[in-house]
Each structure stands twice: as C-alpha cells, then as structure tokens.
Amino acid sequence: MTPSDRGAAASGSEGSSPITVLTAAPDLRRLYATAALRRGSGDDLGGRVARYGVHADPARVAAYARLCGFPVGGPLPPTYPHLLGFPLQLHVMTRPGFPLPLLGAVHVENRVALHRRLLPDEPLDLTVWAEALRPHRRGRQVDLVTRATVAGETVWEGVSTYLARGEEHPDAPRSEPPAPDQPTGIRPGPRWRLAEGAGRAYAAVSGDWNPIHVHALTARPLGFRSAIAHGMYSYARVLAALGSRLPREGLTSHVWLRRPVPLPSTVTLDTTFAGHGSLSTLRAERGDTVHLVARTAW
C-alpha cells in the first residue's frame, strides 16, 4: 500500500471503470510530498476514486465564504464542492503512471454545474476520475471530473482542466473563451488588491498547498517569478461578486484561466449581464492582461 492508498476501503467497478473507495480524505501534504518525486509520464489515467457520505465542515465553509466573498450561512457556495473533491483529484494525479506531474501543473479551465441547492449538512457521495488526455499547444492537458450525488441524484458536477508544460503542439485545438469586450452593458468593478499571502490564505481553507501558490521561493523553481493566486480562488471571488443575481440552483459556469494572477496584484472585474447569463472578465488594473473570463448561465 502506498501512502496515497491509505484509507482505501474497497475496490470494485462502475460500468467498465475500476473504482477505489476511500474511507477518509487523502493527506494532501503527504500527496504533495509524494508528487515531488514524480515527473509524470505515460498515458495511464487510472480508474475512479470515490468517497461516500462526505460532510462539509461548517467552520471551513464559513472561512471559505468569508475569504471569497460569499454569504456566510445558507446553502454551500457553488464552487465549494470542488474543495471536497480536490483531495480525490490529487489522489488520482499522484498515482504511479499518471501522465502529468502534479507539481507545476497549471489549472487552465473549470466548469461547474449546480443542479440544485446544497445544504451544508447534506452528506455527499463524491466520485472523481481523469479523462480526455490531449495535446495542448504548450504541452499536455487532462480533465479531472468530479461528480457529487445525494441518494443517487447528481446534484453537482465539476470539470477541472490541468496543463503540464512540455513538448509543444502548435496545431493542437484551442479552447477559446467568448470575446471579453462587449460594446454595451458592461458593469465595471469591483477592484481587488490581492496580497502576497493570498495563496497561503486560500491554501489554509482549501488544502491546496501547491508550491506555486504559497511563496515566491517555492514558485520560482517551477517556472514562476512569484507565487500566483489559485485559479479557483479568483473564480470563486468572481461568482461571489455576482451576488444575489445568481440563483441558488440550476447554474452552469465555465471559466477560462488565461493568465496567472501574480501575488501581490491589483485586479478589476467587469461583468455583462444578458438574459439568463453573464460574462465576467478579471483584468490586471494596469496593462492589457486578462486573467480570466467566466461565462455563467441559469
């Protein structure tokens, strides 16, 4: 049994895909330590990993809501189930033979579907798997799919796309966001100052201690001049800023993480609303850098 396999209660299959059921969340710090020894190679995406009856910790939910700007109390924020599934994502990505190295991998896109409101005390059954390994113009990318169910009903789904830089593929298909500049209806603001310690603050509530987010000294060996903000932190702040205009259920959202947000940084958010949808763009306060584009529909 490897360290990352501890807590595995049983193995079976879901359809034709093997499934490993964990009885406890994997130790993320141990997984990151294990990841430091793995370079990522091969094409083995492995099977599915599941945890059943997962409860959100009220204190952590409240800390997450305060940090990202969601209301404290009430249903789970639409991005919160990603945190519950994230340890399973790392379990998948640190398996021997997984094609991408965990350390240095960059989160480039994320999709969320909130099918109904989620109460904080609802036990969720989580299943995570990797799929769609494919070339990217700057390396290779893969999707990590997370599905949350309650009594067999799918209540939340997320797809996280990660890129590992490597051999370039200039002709690889591109996933482009909608044009961020709209001629009318732009709602400017807010403006945020993201402190140098923003990555550590988010890591404390999310458990994502990837060195590229923690400190400049740990980010530089992985190709970054400074620590960069977590993509899911920036994304969560964008959704939180939309506030009461977002429904508590029946929501889909897709974010393209275009350029990392270096820390510290000052950014501004513009949002256009049209019908039952919005298009948000997070930019650097100065210059033309677009950090992310998020399209949300309900």
N, C-alpha and C positions, 0 to 999 in steps of 0.2 A: 504493500500500500504506500503510495507516495503521499507527501504532506497534503497535496491538494485533494486527495481522495478521502481524507479523513472526514467522517460524518456521513459517508455513503451508506445508506441503509439497504438498498436493494438495486438490482438491475433487471431490466425487462425490455420491452419494446413498445413503441407506439406506432402502429402501422408497420412499416418495414424498417423504422429507425430505432436503433437501440437507445434505451433511456436509463440514466442513472439517477436514483432518487437520493437526495441528501436530507439528513435529519437536522442539520444545523447549517447556518451560513458559513461559507469558507472564510478562513482567516485572511483578510486582504493583505495585511502587511507581510504575511508569510508567502502569499502568492506573488507579491511584487519582488520579494527576495528571490523566490524561485525563478521568476521571469528574467532576472539579471543574468542568469546562466544560460538562457535560451535565446538563440538568434532568430528562430522562425525559419522553417524550411519545409519542403514537401507540400502536399496538397490534401492532407487528411483533416477534414473539418470535424470529424468525430460525430458522436451521436447527440442525443438530447440530454439535458440535465434538468432536474425538477426539484422543487421544494414545495411541500403541501402545508396548508394551514398557516401561512406566514402572516403575522400581525405587525402592523406598523407601530413603532414605539411613539407614544404621544409626545414625549419630550423632544424627540428628534424631529418629529413632524413640525412641532411648534418652532424649533430652532431653524429648520429649513424655511418655513414660511416667513419668519422674520427676516432671514438673510436675503431671500429672493424677492420679498415684497408681496407675498400672498396674504390674504386674511388669515389670522390665527383662529383656529377652531373651524367647525363645519366639515364639509367633505375634504378628501385628500386633494391637494393641488394636482392638476392634470399631468404634471411631469414627475410626481413623487414615486409612482410605481417603478419608474426607471431605476431609482435608488435601490428598491427592494430586489430588483432583478440583476443589478450590476455585479454583485458577488458571483452570481452564476455565470455571467458573461466572462468574468476573469477566470473562473474555473475552466470554461471551455477554451479560452485563449491561452492558458498556460499548460494545456495538455501536450505531452510529447508529440511531435509531428505536426502541430498546428502551424499553418503556413505563414502567419505574420508574427513578428516579435511583439510582445506586449509593450515593452519599454520603447518609447519613441513613436509608437503608433499614434496617429492623429485622427480625431473624431471629425469627419467631414460633412456628414449629413445625419439627420434624425427625423423619423416620422413617428407620430403619436396618434392613436385613435382611442378616445374615451367614449365608450359605448353607453355608459350610464354613470351616475354619480357614485363615488366610492366612499363609504363611511369609514372613519379611521379604525373602528373596531372590527371590521369585516375580515375574516381570515381569507387570504388569497392563495390560490394554488398557482405557482409560477413554473413555467417551462421555458427554457432557453435553448436555442440552437444556432449554429452558424450555417450560412448558405451563400450562394452567389459569389464565390471567389472569382475575381475577374481582374483583368489588367486595368490600370489607371495610367494616365499619361506620365505620372511621376513615380509609378511603382505598381503595387497591387493593393486591391481593396476587397473587403468582405463585409457581409451584413450579419449582425447579431440580432436575432429575432427574440423578443420576449413576449410571452402571452400570459395574461392573468385571467383566471377563471374563478367563479364562485358557484359551487354546486353544479359544475359542468357548463355554466353560462360564461361565454367570453365577455369580460367587462372592460378590458384594456389591452391594447397591443402597442408594441413599440418596435421600431427597426432602427438600429444604430449602425452606421456605416463607418468603418475604420480604414484608414490608408496607412500603409507602410511604404516609405520612400525606398526606392531601389532602382532596378533596371527600368528605364523609361520606355513608355509605349505611346509615342506621339499620336498614333492613329486610334487610340482607344476611345470608345464612345464617351461623351461627356454628359453629365447631368447638370443642366444649367437652370438657375432659378428664374422666376419671372423678372422682367425688367424692373429694377427698383425705383426708377424715376417715373412718376405718374404726373400727367400735366395738371390735374386738379385734385382737390380733396385731400391734400396731404395735411396730416395733423402733426405739427412739429413737437418735439420734446418727448420725454424728459431728457435731461443731461445728467450723466452719472460720472463720478470720479471713482475709479476702481483702484483701490490702494494696493501697494506692493504685497500686502499679506492677504489679498482677496482669495488667492488659490488655497492658502492654508486654511482660511476660514471655511471655504466650501468643502475642502477635504475633511474637515472635522465633523461636518454633518452628513457628508455623503460616503465617507470611507474611501474615496478615490484619491490615493496618495501618489499618483503617478508623478515621478520626479520632475517632469516638465512643467508641472503646475505649482510646485512647492517653493522653489527658490532659484534664483539665477544660477547659483553654483551647481545645482543638480540638473538644471535645464541645459546649460551650455554643452556638456559632453554629448547631449542628444540632439545638438544642432540648432539650439535656440539661444539668442543673445540674452534673453531674460526669461523669467517664468512667464507663462501665458495662462490666461483665465480658462477655466473649464468651459468647453462649449455648452454643456448642459446648464451651467450657471448662467451664462449670458442668455441662453434660450429661455430659461425659466423666468429671468427678470423681464424679458420681452413679453411673455404671456401674462405675467403678473401685472405688468403696466397696462395691459388692455382692460384689466379690472372687470367691472360689472358688465361690460359689453360681451364678455364670453359666457356662454351657457355652462351649466354645471354638468352637462352630459350631451351626447350627440356631437362631439367635437373631433375634428381631424386637423392635424397641423404637420407641416413639413418645413424643416429648417435646413438651409444650406450654410454651412460654416465656411465662409470664403477665405478669411484671413484671421490668423490668431490675434487675440487681443493681448498685447504685451502689458506686463504689470510693472509699475503703475501706468494708468492710462485714463484719459477722459474721453467719453463716447457720448453720442447723441442718438436718439431713437426717433424715427419718423414712421408714421403709420397712416395708411389709406384704408378707409372702410368703403366697401361697396356691397350692397345687398347683405347676404349672409356670409360675408367673408372679409378678411383684412389682409393687407400686405405690409409687413414691417421691415424696416432697414435700420440696422445698427451700424453707425459710421464712427470713424475717428473724428474728434472735434476739429482737428486741423488736417488739411490734405484731402485726398480723394479715396482713402482706404475704406472699403465696405467690409465690415467684419462678418456680418451675417444678413441673410434675407429669410424671412419666415412668412409662409403663407398659411393662413388659418381659415377654416370653413366650418359652418354649423348649420 
